[in-house]
């Protein structure tokens, strides 16, 4: 099989008549979702569990098996072992990359250097760290069943000798505005996956780029639109649509798939954000009524940003003196707002969880 020869960007010859209604519907749903984001005082706190979920599901597409709860438990000190531990470390690296990217993009655009930094962060001290973290590949690779030859491959990415030129053309495309920014996002993601510039981690980097590009182009007020829930539940369609480009230059089919994914995921994300906002308001009143504490907002923000936590982390996050904090936690356990996962013992702090928020994270309708 010959290495793939990428199409020049921007694309020509797209079937805009076919894509027009999909573009309109996807943009409308995404605008409604962003309207909700703009109404949240601190979305990074309130939607923190959704960031963990995105990292978990995007990594699951690549074969990891950990759940959102297991990742949050690991962060809280309930350490897993074996392959589960390795899976969770990959997911935590993904979370770190997402959060670092948001800070970076507040002042600078997406560049190839930035993407190499993201990749280095993603593969730091995990499986794949032997595959040149932060470096674009310098040899030919291919995709197929384990142990297959290049002749048996299902896809052979571009020749590494031309890779840098293709990447620079892709970077130039990022700095332009195509006929529609959501359509452009579809092209940006697919072209990156087809260039396959790294030896490992291409899928995850490509999916991280979706909200980052929309944020850079000011389609989103915060880079917190996560598509991996839809892509993971439609994994076969996802790969078939990408293969349609490499095998028959079917960009229309891929873009139609992507726009439908954005439309449906934006609607589901809006539903869950409303549920989280409603829970936040409910808990604000309940915590105030139960504790009559001047620290009720600090308590609220702490359990939303970290719904499974060690008591020591809660004290630090909330910024409350230990005796007061421990008293507040006891009151919230009595009120069934919090549940104890692991009792404290000696110097080991207790681990608590906030079940109402976790249940919203786990509620995924059939997308």
C-alpha positions, 0 to 999 in steps of 0.5 A: 500500500502506498503512503497517503497523499493528503488533499490540499487545504482549503478543500474544493468541490465540497457538496455544500447543498448536502452539508448546508442544513447540517452546518446550520443545525450543528451551529445552532445547538453549539451556540445554545450550549455556549450560551449556557457556558457563558452563564456559569461564573466558573465553568472550570470548577462546575464542569470539572467532572465532564473534563475527566469524563472527556479524558476517560472516553477519548482514552477508551477509544484507544483501548483503556478500560478505566471509568470516570469514578476510578480516575477520580478515586485515584486522584483522591488517593485510592490507588489502583494497581497493574494495567488499571493504574497505567490506564488511569495515568494516561487519562490523568495526563490527558486532563493535565494537557486539556487544562494546560492548553486552556491557559496557553490559548488564552494568549497564543494560537495553536501551533505545531510547537504547542502540539508537540508540547501537548504530546509530550505531556500526554505521554509523560511517564506512561505507555508510549513514552518510548515513542518519542514524546513531543517529536514528529515521526521520522520513519514510516508507520502504518495502521492495521492488525497487530504484526501486519506488514505495510502491504497488509495495512488498512492505512499508511500515513504520509511519507515522513520526508513530506510530513513536515511540509504537510504539517506546515500547510495544516498549521497555515489552514488553522490561521485562516477562516474557512466558509464555516468554522464548524466545517473547518473544525471537521477538516482540521481534526480529520487532516491531523488524524490522516497525517498521523504525525506522532508514533503514538497518541494521534487520536487523543491529540486530534480530539483535544484539538476540537474544543481548542480550535473552536475556542481559538476561533471564538466559537466557544467562550471556554474550550469545554465542548467534548465530543468523545462521548459521541465518538466512543459510542459510534466508534465504528462509524467514526473510523469508517468516516475517516477511512472514507477520506483516505480510500475515496476522498469522501470528505462530504461523508466525514464532514456530515458525520462530524456535524451530526456528532456536534449537533447531538453532543451539543444538545446532550452537553446542554442537558447535563450542564443544566443538570449541574447548574440546577444541582449547584443552586440546590446544594447552595441552599441546602449547604447553607441551611444545614451548616449556617456557615460563612464558608458555604460557597467555598465548601460548594466549589470544593466538592464540585471541582473534586467530587471524590476527595481526601479530607486534606485536599478539601481543606486545601481547596476550600481554604478553611481551617482544619477543625472548621472544615472537618465539622462541616464535612461531618454535617454534610455526611449526616445530611447525606450530601457526602458519602464516606468511601474510606475512613480515616486511620492514623495519618491517612485521611478519609476519602469522601464523595459527592454522589449527586454530581457523580450520578450526572457525570454517569448519566449518558443517554443513547447519543 
